[in-house]
Amino acid sequence: MEYLEKMLGVSVKYHRWKGELELPYYITERYEMRLVELDKMKCIFLWPKDKLSQIGSLKKQLRRIQMEEALPVVFIMDMIDAYRRTAFIKAHISFIVPDSQIYLPFMGTCLEEKYRMEIQSTETLQPSTQLLLFYWYYAKENCIYMHDAVKALGCSAMTITRAFRQLEKTGCFETGKTGVQKYLKGKYTPDEILRMLKSSLSSPVADVLYIDKEIARKSIISDLSDGEVRGDKDQSLIIVSTDEEKGYPCYAANKKGFRCDGSHELLNAETQAEVQLWKYDPAILAANGHVDPLSLTLSQKKSLFSFIKND
């Protein structure tokens, strides 16, 4: 019970199962049975009394048990060898080896809903936290270190520390130390975490200006391959979309420090360009002078699921 509560973060309650009384002797003699509640999800736990049958026979036994009550059935075993583990997984048969392994495919949706409910109750991620999340996602490494994040994102150690804490608070990440280096580690795959946190994400756009198109084009950053922004960083522009895509060019800039005369409405599509003032510097995650895909998707108020599916 403690193992499941610790590993899954769910409450565990055991009950006598009345359906056991209706089962044939060849099944009841093989297993101890209990009805188990994992939070609100009910299932039946089986403790084998002797050596397990072959997969084909086990499937027939499971079907007979589920005739009494259509619930997931889970085998609880002291140990499992590699061959049987592979066979169980291929057959989608749930099992638990306490303090060792858990395979509960039916819990996937249940746990995702649980974490989604918890995450929905948390505040919207701070811009610096969202920036860190996207940096972690693009790094394609499950574990990132604070000193690398500070250097890459151009934020203070205090800001990144707060971002680490907020991501840890979501339940999707854990933090710790390797020696003196603090790390941030995802508990799930990057796409799963994006799905879980989608309600906590927000558009990076704080304001929109329309400025002279020629002035804008002089400030475009076209090459970030070496990680350096050339010229006046505060005035640098990153491409959001081109004339062909929107009818007039659209760029992004860091709202901190960007100063340029313009209007808050488009007056002339032939002579003006749109400049989105972002809550974080779009140049940090940009590639080839274009804003990063995740930030772009949010800036256009599109669902992240389209990005995940096409990634």
C-alpha positions, -999 to 999 in steps of 0.1 A, spaced: 0 0 0 27 25 10 47 16 -22 17 25 -45 8 56 -26 44 68 -28 50 59 -65 16 68 -79 6 96 -55 -29 80 -50 -48 67 -20 -51 29 -18 -80 11 -1 -86 -27 1 -120 -44 3 -134 -79 2 -147 -86 -33 -182 -103 -34 -176 -114 -70 -151 -140 -57 -180 -161 -44 -193 -166 -79 -160 -178 -94 -152 -214 -102 -129 -233 -78 -101 -236 -104 -96 -198 -101 -102 -192 -64 -78 -220 -55 -50 -202 -75 -54 -166 -61 -60 -144 -31 -83 -116 -43 -92 -81 -31 -112 -52 -46 -89 -22 -45 -96 15 -49 -68 36 -64 -83 70 -57 -116 67 -75 -104 39 -99 -115 4 -88 -97 -28 -98 -91 -63 -86 -58 -74 -72 -47 -111 -75 -20 -126 -54 -9 -160 -70 -7 -188 -45 15 -209 -68 33 -208 -101 14 -188 -128 -1 -205 -159 9 -197 -194 -3 -164 -210 -32 -180 -229 -46 -196 -197 -41 -164 -178 -62 -145 -204 -90 -170 -200 -89 -166 -162 -90 -129 -165 -120 -130 -189 -138 -152 -164 -131 -129 -135 -143 -99 -155 -176 -116 -163 -185 -110 -126 -174 -74 -127 -159 -55 -156 -129 -41 -137 -91 -41 -145 -73 -70 -130 -37 -67 -116 -13 -95 -106 8 -88 -75 40 -108 -75 72 -110 -54 93 -111 -85 91 -113 -123 117 -124 -148 124 -106 -180 106 -131 -202 73 -130 -183 75 -92 -179 78 -88 -217 50 -113 -223 27 -95 -198 33 -61 -214 27 -74 -249 -6 -90 -237 -15 -58 -218 -17 -77 -185 -13 -54 -155 12 -63 -128 29 -49 -97 62 -62 -82 64 -42 -49 95 -20 -45 105 -29 -81 81 -25 -110 46 -13 -119 27 -18 -151 -8 -5 -150 -19 6 -185 -54 13 -173 -41 40 -149 -26 61 -176 -57 82 -183 -67 82 -147 -34 96 -135 -33 122 -164 -67 134 -153 -56 135 -117 -25 156 -125 -45 178 -149 -69 186 -120 -40 194 -97 -23 216 -123 -54 235 -132 -55 247 -96 -20 262 -98 -13 297 -110 -3 305 -146 34 300 -151 55 331 -148 71 342 -181 105 332 -169 91 298 -158 75 293 -192 107 302 -209 126 277 -187 100 250 -195 104 256 -233 142 256 -229 139 222 -211 116 209 -239 139 219 -267 170 206 -249 157 170 -255 173 160 -223 152 150 -193 176 166 -168 190 201 -171 212 220 -147 207 254 -132 240 269 -143 234 259 -179 199 275 -177 212 307 -162 238 310 -190 214 301 -219 184 322 -208 203 352 -196 184 353 -163 197 357 -128 202 327 -106 175 339 -84 150 341 -113 159 306 -124 156 293 -88 121 306 -86 113 290 -120 127 257 -108 104 259 -78 73 267 -98 79 238 -122 85 215 -93 52 227 -77 33 215 -108 41 179 -99 56 173 -133 92 179 -123 116 171 -95 146 190 -84 178 179 -66 215 183 -66 244 165 -82 273 177 -60 268 214 -58 248 216 -91 210 219 -89 191 200 -115 155 200 -129 142 166 -140 109 158 -158 88 130 -144 71 122 -177 78 126 -214 81 162 -227 49 159 -247 30 145 -217 42 174 -196 31 199 -222 -4 183 -222 -6 184 -184 6 221 -182 -13 235 -212 -38 253 -189 -10 270 -171 7 284 -202 -1 318 -217 6 338 -248 41 355 -246 26 387 -262 21 416 -238 14 443 -264 14 450 -301 27 480 -320 27 489 -357 59 506 -369 74 517 -402 82 486 -422 117 498 -433 127 507 -398 116 472 -386 136 454 -414 168 471 -403 165 455 -368 158 419 -379 181 393 -364 187 368 -392 214 346 -377 215 333 -341 236 302 -348 264 313 -325 239 324 -298 249 360 -300 225 389 -309 244 415 -329 237 452 -326 213 467 -300 198 437 -283 169 457 -269 159 468 -304 164 434 -321 134 419 -339 127 382 -345 105 370 -374 70 358 -365 56 358 -400 63 372 -434 44 395 -457 31 365 -477 17 348 -446 -2 378 -431 -3 405 -457 23 425 -438 54 414 -418 52 405 -382 81 405 -357 86 399 -320 107 419 -296 115 419 -259 91 444 -243 118 453 -218 139 480 -235 122 481 -269 116 517 -278 102 527 -312 75 551 -323 44 534 -336 6 530 -334 -16 505 -316 -36 498 -347 -27 490 -383 -30 522 -404 -14 511 -436 -5 474 -444 18 486 -472 41 507 -451 38 492 -416 49 461 -398 35 445 -367 58 442 -337 47 419 -308 62 430 -275 69 397 -256 71 391 -219 104 373 -225 131 379 -251 121 360 -282 157 359 -293 166 334 -266 148 304 -281 148 317 -317 163 296 -346 175 311 -379 159 344 -369 124 330 -364 106 327 -331 104 292 -315 74 270 -324 60 266 -289 59 304 -283 46 310 -318 17 286 -312 8 303 -280 11 338 -295 -14 327 -322 -37 313 -295 -36 279 -311 -38 245 -293 -4 230 -284 -18 196 -294 -13 205 -331 24 213 -323 29 181 -304 13 160 -332 34 176 -359 67 177 -339 
